[in-house]
Amino acid sequence: MALYITDDCINCDVCEPECPNNAISAGDEIFVIDPNLCTECVGHFDEPQCQQVCPVDCIPKDPNHVESHDELMAKYERIT
């Protein structure tokens, strides 16, 4: 399951450099996560790094992009 950034984002820019897949970028109003690149850090880290550094806890799992650990690992292998 990919992650997404809610409207609670304060545009602090701490999440973007933490993403090993470059899935996070500046959107029109807040930062956004590309679900095609987000692996929840599977293949890189044990925990999603953006969630670890977010000061307002605005990066939940995206219910619109449900993926298993195996699917996330396959995505990781495809994009790296």
C-alpha positions as CSV (number, residue, x, y, z in Angstrom):
1,M,0.0,0.0,0.0
2,A,1.5,3.3,-0.9
3,L,1.4,6.3,1.4
4,Y,-0.2,9.7,0.8
5,I,0.1,13.1,2.4
6,T,-3.0,14.7,3.9
7,D,-4.1,18.3,3.9
8,D,-2.6,18.6,7.4
9,C,0.8,19.0,5.7
10,I,2.6,22.1,6.7
11,N,5.1,22.1,3.8
12,C,8.1,21.7,6.1
13,D,10.1,19.8,3.4
14,V,11.5,17.2,5.8
15,C,9.9,14.2,4.1
16,E,11.1,14.8,0.5
17,P,14.8,14.2,1.0
18,E,14.1,11.1,3.2
19,C,12.4,9.2,0.4
20,P,14.8,6.7,-1.2
21,N,12.6,6.3,-4.2
22,N,12.1,10.0,-5.0
23,A,8.3,9.4,-4.7
24,I,7.7,12.7,-2.8
25,S,7.6,16.0,-4.6
26,A,6.1,19.5,-4.1
27,G,2.5,19.6,-5.2
28,D,0.4,22.7,-6.0
29,E,-0.4,23.3,-2.3
30,I,1.2,20.5,-0.3
31,F,3.8,17.8,-0.9
32,V,2.5,14.7,-2.8
33,I,3.5,11.0,-3.0
34,D,3.6,9.2,-6.3
35,P,1.9,5.8,-5.6
36,N,3.8,4.3,-8.5
37,L,7.1,5.0,-6.8
38,C,6.2,4.6,-3.1
39,T,7.2,1.3,-1.6
40,E,6.7,2.4,2.0
41,C,10.5,2.0,2.1
42,V,10.3,-1.8,1.6
43,G,13.7,-2.8,0.2
44,H,15.4,0.1,1.8
45,F,14.3,0.4,5.5
46,D,12.1,-1.3,8.1
47,E,9.8,1.7,8.5
48,P,8.7,4.4,6.0
49,Q,11.2,7.2,6.5
50,C,8.8,10.0,5.6
51,Q,6.4,8.9,8.5
52,Q,9.4,8.9,10.9
53,V,10.3,12.5,10.2
54,C,6.9,14.1,9.7
55,P,6.3,16.5,12.6
56,V,2.5,16.6,12.1
57,D,1.9,12.9,11.4
58,C,0.1,13.5,8.1
59,I,1.4,10.5,6.1
60,P,-1.0,7.6,6.4
61,K,-1.4,4.5,4.2
62,D,-3.4,5.2,1.1
63,P,-6.5,3.0,1.1
64,N,-6.8,3.6,-2.7
65,H,-3.4,1.9,-3.3
66,V,-3.5,-1.4,-1.3
67,E,-0.4,-3.5,-1.9
68,S,1.0,-6.5,0.0
69,H,4.6,-6.6,1.2
70,D,5.5,-8.9,-1.8
71,E,3.9,-6.4,-4.2
72,L,5.9,-3.5,-2.6
73,M,9.1,-5.6,-2.9
74,A,8.4,-6.3,-6.6
75,K,7.8,-2.6,-7.1
76,Y,11.1,-1.8,-5.3
77,E,12.9,-4.3,-7.6
78,R,11.3,-2.8,-10.7
79,I,12.2,0.8,-9.9
80,T,15.8,0.3,-8.5
